[in-house]
């Protein structure tokens, strides 16, 4: 945990912030400072919201990433029937009944 967030989420937010601070250049230093302050405030709001949401479940971010990698793209929809709570596949060759592979 880094300041209340998992390392992967905090590293992502810090990396995005660093890239913005390095590459944002409006040409005027006052507008640059205003843009930096607004963006850092935006990142602080995201950080605080994520910290409040993850304070009771530290694995929530990892569960979200696992969902995005597996179920969001529907990689196992044909075999498993999509995202569901059952631990057995929807269609199995070992199940009684017809199986159309």
Steps between C-alpha positions, in 0.01 A plus 500: 500500500621847414307780673194276529496364144638177352839537334371438147234771525723753673782441249253548214369828642851628578624401152211677327563807715871502420438464126250787507736725695787422263319542171233765565629832371251769397778751428414739782639420847193630684267282293745214549486535879121527491475186283738313729302600809168403343633164386659423837170590668324260262747222584454576873123462461544165324751389765266595786198334339696180437634505856149530643367226272788261574528554876284197581617275214868532411467244222225693321742653249658164421154347460407781260817441296431127489144571382630734229751239380261205492129574505477849353642377168273190513787256442324212670142563393461193278641249747404650835193703407654837591550656841302313764538369852483126426832318513408248227485577128165552333573242231719204586572179307465312831149630568195284440314600189596615156822690443557671167869576487 
